[in-house]
Amino acid sequence: MEKSLNWREYIITRLIRVSGYSAIVFVAAIFYFLLKEGLPALTEVKLSDLLTVRWYPIEEYFGILPLITGSLIITVGAMLIAFPFGIATAVFISEIAPRWVREILKPLVELLAGLPSVVLGFLGILVLSPNLRVFLDLPTGLTALAGSILLGGIAVPTIVSIAEDALDSVPRSYREGAWALGATRWQTIWRVTLPAARSGVLTAVMLGIGRAIGETMTVMMVTGNAPVLAIKLSSIVSPVRTMTATIAAEMGEVASGSTHYHVLFFIGIVLFLISLAVNVAASSVVFRAKKRAERILS
């Protein structure tokens, strides 16, 4: 019997280890494939030509700066919307809402996270964009602002779910200690609970950013798909185009092995590196927060 249990434990341990290593292998394989298909673009198109402001592949113009700035302005706009709403909702669910309200809101938030992005994009075309056009008196409602609002809505459930779990993990003794010292509920939330859950909250925000950067269908439907440089404040109410939308819109029609094909994969490399940088930054912040907490406790 004991020998059978040892074999089971050995097999389960090995399976867990293989599963952990497989994540690294899959990411490395994806990155290798992107490099294999994308790096030839650097031999076919000069780097200085890739860093121009005109994207028009039919005429051999492959400037990716408008695509990068379009992705960045929409992501920044989405996080300016998602961060306050997401953290405030997480605090409300975890610290303020009665238990029966919490049991209703939490499943609803998780349900929102599962909504297909194409459905949100469809609502954006039919409802959000026309109202933005009328309300702001714009030539078109298909703008970076529409994409930011919808991406913010997509990122909110991710931020709420992870941040709420982080707030829940804070020991109740922290709150009781603050109340015993005369702190109000809001002082306890702001000065005790949120700082104690800082690493989890920051992780939630970073994952929300990653969710926004990688979104494709929604931004392709509501941003106007105009590859123009988005570096002015007015660009938020103008049509833009993102890297993900460009890959999705053009990869199905491009000739395999062509310069255009390789440049699209090069855009994928840039997108991969941006997502990697976001995740590394999140891991670094969480690691520093844990180290700081360990020093305080010791």
Contacts in CASP RR format, 6 or more apart in sequence:
PFRMAT RR
TARGET T0000
AUTHOR 0000-0000-0000
METHOD contacts of the structure
MODEL  1
MEKSLNWREYIITRLIRVSGYSAIVFVAAIFYFLLKEGLPALTEVKLSDL
LTVRWYPIEEYFGILPLITGSLIITVGAMLIAFPFGIATAVFISEIAPRW
VREILKPLVELLAGLPSVVLGFLGILVLSPNLRVFLDLPTGLTALAGSIL
LGGIAVPTIVSIAEDALDSVPRSYREGAWALGATRWQTIWRVTLPAARSG
VLTAVMLGIGRAIGETMTVMMVTGNAPVLAIKLSSIVSPVRTMTATIAAE
MGEVASGSTHYHVLFFIGIVLFLISLAVNVAASSVVFRAKKRAERILS
30 272 0 8 1.000
31 272 0 8 1.000
34 265 0 8 1.000
34 268 0 8 1.000
34 269 0 8 1.000
34 272 0 8 1.000
35 269 0 8 1.000
37 261 0 8 1.000
37 262 0 8 1.000
37 265 0 8 1.000
38 262 0 8 1.000
38 263 0 8 1.000
38 265 0 8 1.000
38 266 0 8 1.000
38 268 0 8 1.000
38 269 0 8 1.000
39 262 0 8 1.000
39 266 0 8 1.000
39 269 0 8 1.000
40 262 0 8 1.000
41 50 0 8 1.000
41 62 0 8 1.000
41 259 0 8 1.000
41 262 0 8 1.000
41 263 0 8 1.000
41 265 0 8 1.000
41 266 0 8 1.000
42 50 0 8 1.000
42 266 0 8 1.000
44 259 0 8 1.000
44 262 0 8 1.000
44 263 0 8 1.000
45 62 0 8 1.000
45 259 0 8 1.000
45 263 0 8 1.000
49 61 0 8 1.000
49 62 0 8 1.000
49 63 0 8 1.000
50 62 0 8 1.000
50 63 0 8 1.000
50 64 0 8 1.000
50 263 0 8 1.000
50 266 0 8 1.000
51 63 0 8 1.000
51 64 0 8 1.000
51 65 0 8 1.000
52 61 0 8 1.000
52 63 0 8 1.000
52 65 0 8 1.000
53 63 0 8 1.000
53 65 0 8 1.000
53 66 0 8 1.000
53 229 0 8 1.000
54 61 0 8 1.000
54 63 0 8 1.000
54 66 0 8 1.000
54 227 0 8 1.000
55 61 0 8 1.000
55 62 0 8 1.000
55 63 0 8 1.000
55 64 0 8 1.000
55 66 0 8 1.000
55 67 0 8 1.000
55 227 0 8 1.000
55 241 0 8 1.000
55 246 0 8 1.000
56 227 0 8 1.000
57 250 0 8 1.000
57 254 0 8 1.000
57 260 0 8 1.000
57 263 0 8 1.000
60 259 0 8 1.000
62 259 0 8 1.000
62 260 0 8 1.000
62 263 0 8 1.000
64 243 0 8 1.000
64 263 0 8 1.000
64 266 0 8 1.000
64 267 0 8 1.000
64 270 0 8 1.000
65 229 0 8 1.000
66 227 0 8 1.000
66 228 0 8 1.000
66 229 0 8 1.000
66 230 0 8 1.000
66 240 0 8 1.000
66 241 0 8 1.000
67 227 0 8 1.000
67 241 0 8 1.000
67 242 0 8 1.000
67 243 0 8 1.000
67 246 0 8 1.000
67 267 0 8 1.000
68 243 0 8 1.000
68 270 0 8 1.000
69 229 0 8 1.000
69 230 0 8 1.000
69 231 0 8 1.000
69 235 0 8 1.000
69 240 0 8 1.000
70 144 0 8 1.000
70 230 0 8 1.000
70 235 0 8 1.000
70 240 0 8 1.000
70 241 0 8 1.000
70 242 0 8 1.000
71 213 0 8 1.000
71 242 0 8 1.000
71 243 0 8 1.000
71 244 0 8 1.000
71 271 0 8 1.000
71 274 0 8 1.000
72 230 0 8 1.000
73 144 0 8 1.000
73 148 0 8 1.000
73 230 0 8 1.000
73 235 0 8 1.000
73 236 0 8 1.000
73 240 0 8 1.000
74 144 0 8 1.000
74 147 0 8 1.000
74 148 0 8 1.000
74 151 0 8 1.000
74 212 0 8 1.000
74 219 0 8 1.000
74 223 0 8 1.000
74 240 0 8 1.000
74 242 0 8 1.000
75 151 0 8 1.000
75 209 0 8 1.000
75 212 0 8 1.000
75 213 0 8 1.000
76 148 0 8 1.000
77 144 0 8 1.000
77 148 0 8 1.000
77 151 0 8 1.000
77 152 0 8 1.000
77 236 0 8 1.000
78 147 0 8 1.000
78 148 0 8 1.000
78 149 0 8 1.000
78 151 0 8 1.000
78 152 0 8 1.000
78 153 0 8 1.000
78 154 0 8 1.000
78 155 0 8 1.000
78 212 0 8 1.000
79 152 0 8 1.000
79 155 0 8 1.000
79 205 0 8 1.000
79 208 0 8 1.000
79 209 0 8 1.000
79 212 0 8 1.000
80 148 0 8 1.000
81 148 0 8 1.000
81 149 0 8 1.000
81 152 0 8 1.000
81 153 0 8 1.000
82 151 0 8 1.000
82 152 0 8 1.000
82 153 0 8 1.000
82 155 0 8 1.000
82 156 0 8 1.000
82 159 0 8 1.000
82 208 0 8 1.000
82 212 0 8 1.000
83 159 0 8 1.000
83 205 0 8 1.000
85 152 0 8 1.000
85 153 0 8 1.000
85 156 0 8 1.000
86 156 0 8 1.000
86 159 0 8 1.000
86 160 0 8 1.000
86 163 0 8 1.000
87 159 0 8 1.000
87 163 0 8 1.000
87 201 0 8 1.000
87 204 0 8 1.000
87 205 0 8 1.000
89 105 0 8 1.000
89 109 0 8 1.000
89 156 0 8 1.000
89 160 0 8 1.000
89 164 0 8 1.000
90 159 0 8 1.000
90 160 0 8 1.000
90 163 0 8 1.000
90 164 0 8 1.000
90 167 0 8 1.000
90 201 0 8 1.000
90 204 0 8 1.000
91 167 0 8 1.000
91 189 0 8 1.000
91 193 0 8 1.000
91 194 0 8 1.000
92 105 0 8 1.000
93 102 0 8 1.000
93 105 0 8 1.000
93 106 0 8 1.000
93 109 0 8 1.000
93 160 0 8 1.000
93 164 0 8 1.000
94 102 0 8 1.000
94 164 0 8 1.000
94 167 0 8 1.000
94 168 0 8 1.000
95 167 0 8 1.000
95 185 0 8 1.000
95 189 0 8 1.000
95 193 0 8 1.000
96 185 0 8 1.000
97 105 0 8 1.000
106 164 0 8 1.000
109 156 0 8 1.000
109 157 0 8 1.000
109 160 0 8 1.000
109 161 0 8 1.000
110 157 0 8 1.000
110 161 0 8 1.000
112 153 0 8 1.000
112 156 0 8 1.000
112 157 0 8 1.000
113 157 0 8 1.000
113 158 0 8 1.000
113 161 0 8 1.000
114 157 0 8 1.000
117 154 0 8 1.000
117 215 0 8 1.000
117 216 0 8 1.000
117 217 0 8 1.000
117 218 0 8 1.000
118 217 0 8 1.000
118 218 0 8 1.000
118 221 0 8 1.000
120 150 0 8 1.000
120 153 0 8 1.000
120 154 0 8 1.000
120 218 0 8 1.000
121 150 0 8 1.000
121 217 0 8 1.000
121 218 0 8 1.000
121 221 0 8 1.000
121 222 0 8 1.000
122 221 0 8 1.000
124 146 0 8 1.000
124 150 0 8 1.000
124 221 0 8 1.000
124 222 0 8 1.000
125 142 0 8 1.000
125 221 0 8 1.000
125 222 0 8 1.000
128 146 0 8 1.000
128 149 0 8 1.000
128 150 0 8 1.000
128 222 0 8 1.000
129 140 0 8 1.000
129 141 0 8 1.000
129 142 0 8 1.000
129 143 0 8 1.000
129 146 0 8 1.000
129 222 0 8 1.000
130 141 0 8 1.000
132 138 0 8 1.000
132 141 0 8 1.000
132 143 0 8 1.000
132 145 0 8 1.000
132 146 0 8 1.000
133 139 0 8 1.000
133 140 0 8 1.000
133 141 0 8 1.000
136 145 0 8 1.000
136 237 0 8 1.000
138 237 0 8 1.000
140 224 0 8 1.000
140 239 0 8 1.000
142 222 0 8 1.000
142 223 0 8 1.000
142 224 0 8 1.000
142 225 0 8 1.000
142 239 0 8 1.000
143 223 0 8 1.000
143 224 0 8 1.000
143 236 0 8 1.000
143 237 0 8 1.000
143 238 0 8 1.000
143 239 0 8 1.000
143 240 0 8 1.000
144 223 0 8 1.000
144 230 0 8 1.000
144 235 0 8 1.000
144 236 0 8 1.000
144 237 0 8 1.000
144 238 0 8 1.000
144 239 0 8 1.000
144 240 0 8 1.000
145 236 0 8 1.000
145 237 0 8 1.000
146 222 0 8 1.000
146 223 0 8 1.000
147 218 0 8 1.000
147 219 0 8 1.000
147 222 0 8 1.000
147 223 0 8 1.000
148 236 0 8 1.000
150 218 0 8 1.000
150 219 0 8 1.000
150 222 0 8 1.000
151 212 0 8 1.000
151 215 0 8 1.000
151 218 0 8 1.000
151 219 0 8 1.000
152 212 0 8 1.000
154 211 0 8 1.000
154 212 0 8 1.000
154 215 0 8 1.000
154 218 0 8 1.000
155 208 0 8 1.000
155 209 0 8 1.000
155 211 0 8 1.000
155 212 0 8 1.000
158 204 0 8 1.000
158 207 0 8 1.000
158 208 0 8 1.000
158 211 0 8 1.000
159 204 0 8 1.000
159 205 0 8 1.000
159 207 0 8 1.000
159 208 0 8 1.000
160 204 0 8 1.000
161 204 0 8 1.000
162 200 0 8 1.000
162 203 0 8 1.000
162 204 0 8 1.000
162 207 0 8 1.000
163 197 0 8 1.000
163 200 0 8 1.000
163 201 0 8 1.000
163 204 0 8 1.000
163 205 0 8 1.000
165 200 0 8 1.000
166 197 0 8 1.000
166 199 0 8 1.000
166 200 0 8 1.000
166 201 0 8 1.000
166 203 0 8 1.000
166 204 0 8 1.000
167 193 0 8 1.000
167 194 0 8 1.000
167 197 0 8 1.000
167 201 0 8 1.000
169 197 0 8 1.000
170 192 0 8 1.000
170 193 0 8 1.000
170 196 0 8 1.000
170 197 0 8 1.000
174 192 0 8 1.000
174 193 0 8 1.000
174 196 0 8 1.000
175 188 0 8 1.000
175 192 0 8 1.000
175 193 0 8 1.000
178 187 0 8 1.000
178 188 0 8 1.000
178 191 0 8 1.000
178 192 0 8 1.000
179 188 0 8 1.000
183 191 0 8 1.000
183 192 0 8 1.000
194 201 0 8 1.000
198 289 0 8 1.000
199 285 0 8 1.000
199 286 0 8 1.000
199 289 0 8 1.000
199 290 0 8 1.000
199 293 0 8 1.000
200 286 0 8 1.000
202 282 0 8 1.000
202 285 0 8 1.000
202 286 0 8 1.000
202 289 0 8 1.000
203 282 0 8 1.000
203 285 0 8 1.000
203 286 0 8 1.000
206 278 0 8 1.000
206 279 0 8 1.000
206 281 0 8 1.000
206 282 0 8 1.000
206 285 0 8 1.000
207 282 0 8 1.000
209 278 0 8 1.000
210 275 0 8 1.000
210 278 0 8 1.000
210 279 0 8 1.000
213 244 0 8 1.000
213 271 0 8 1.000
213 274 0 8 1.000
213 275 0 8 1.000
213 278 0 8 1.000
214 244 0 8 1.000
214 271 0 8 1.000
214 275 0 8 1.000
215 244 0 8 1.000
216 244 0 8 1.000
216 245 0 8 1.000
216 247 0 8 1.000
216 248 0 8 1.000
217 248 0 8 1.000
219 242 0 8 1.000
219 244 0 8 1.000
219 245 0 8 1.000
220 242 0 8 1.000
220 244 0 8 1.000
220 245 0 8 1.000
220 248 0 8 1.000
220 249 0 8 1.000
223 239 0 8 1.000
223 240 0 8 1.000
223 241 0 8 1.000
223 242 0 8 1.000
223 245 0 8 1.000
224 239 0 8 1.000
224 240 0 8 1.000
224 241 0 8 1.000
225 239 0 8 1.000
225 241 0 8 1.000
225 245 0 8 1.000
225 249 0 8 1.000
226 238 0 8 1.000
226 239 0 8 1.000
226 240 0 8 1.000
226 241 0 8 1.000
227 240 0 8 1.000
227 241 0 8 1.000
227 246 0 8 1.000
228 235 0 8 1.000
228 238 0 8 1.000
228 239 0 8 1.000
228 240 0 8 1.000
228 241 0 8 1.000
229 235 0 8 1.000
230 238 0 8 1.000
230 240 0 8 1.000
243 267 0 8 1.000
243 268 0 8 1.000
243 270 0 8 1.000
243 271 0 8 1.000
244 271 0 8 1.000
246 264 0 8 1.000
246 267 0 8 1.000
247 264 0 8 1.000
247 267 0 8 1.000
247 268 0 8 1.000
247 271 0 8 1.000
250 260 0 8 1.000
250 264 0 8 1.000
251 261 0 8 1.000
251 264 0 8 1.000
254 260 0 8 1.000
254 261 0 8 1.000
254 264 0 8 1.000
255 261 0 8 1.000
END
